[in-house]
Amino acid sequence: MPSTRKRLARGRRAVMAAFAGAVLVLTAAQVPAHADESNWSSYDGNQARVRSGVYSVTIGGASYEVARGTDDNVWFRYNGGSWNQLNGDPATRTTSPPRIIEFPPGRAMTVVRGLDGEIWYSQVNNGALNSWTPWTRLPAGANAIGSPLLTLSPATGALMIEVPNANRVLSYTFLNNYPGGLTSYGWTVDNHVLLGTNATDLEGDSQIAIYGTEYYNSVLRNFITGSDHRVWRETLNPSTGAVLHLEEVNGGAECTTGVAAAHLGSQTTVVAPGQTGFAEQQRVLIACVGNDGYVWESMSSDGGLTFDGWRHPSGTLAPSVSTPAIAPTPFSSNTWTLNVRWNGARDSLFPGDSIVAKVIR
């Protein structure tokens, strides 16, 4: 078996290789759609118009959702209610999708890329009242050109934040919940992967925390679009962020957006073999927009190591120009909800820039 260093070197060369002159399509044969999917329908009763998918977290039975509005502000919705500018602030601006996560435990946190290229966060005080803390900037040096990836480290409990930087590689930091408050010690650059070549495919890449059966331990997995438009899986040490392995996701997909990813089961605790919920949490769904302009998806039952092939979701083809978003369906143990920013110029079934979604088992 080659060393980790050699595997990473080969992977990085592959990602960084030029992909000139190619027609960007999904190169592998499409596999059949899942039989157990709902139809596409409006996600929010046709309320909002957006420039991103909707990112969500469920805490204590209540849902917290954020999206980038057409005014480039961060919009928030609590528990399926109406959309409002987050904290009632009309001056917040971002050109990237906002992200949301439970951190510290029991509290929603929204994280955005500011117009200054730095990363900012706000914590909820009262979701029902749309009350949030003032925006706080993480230490300077992110140089972000895309939206942040957020995951709780199962090793330390810290929040790992990764962003695509101006050199089209990832920078990361850990935000620690110390007794004196939230603390970060600056940014580290991960040069293993050269990311996509335009703003669209830099946005919306994803990271999950999962039990890695190949390491007999918890790991973090990034799902990202490389400069060759292929989908890559980067496995990280959850304590340090060090790269353990880099490999192209099987199936031959080529994407024009970032890659959405989510696993089922607990979103706050990694489940090990033999524990209740292990098989459920090992189920991972990923999605992107292919070069035909429509959403594609693929599913894993082994924690994101292998996938069952790429397919369009069942029913009407779903056109979009933004990375889809995926989350476990609230109050369901075995389904995801996949939502997209609908491209009305390609299909008038739904209004352009509306949020359209389906449930997948």
Disulfide bonds with the S-S distance in Angstrom:
Cys255-Cys288 2.09
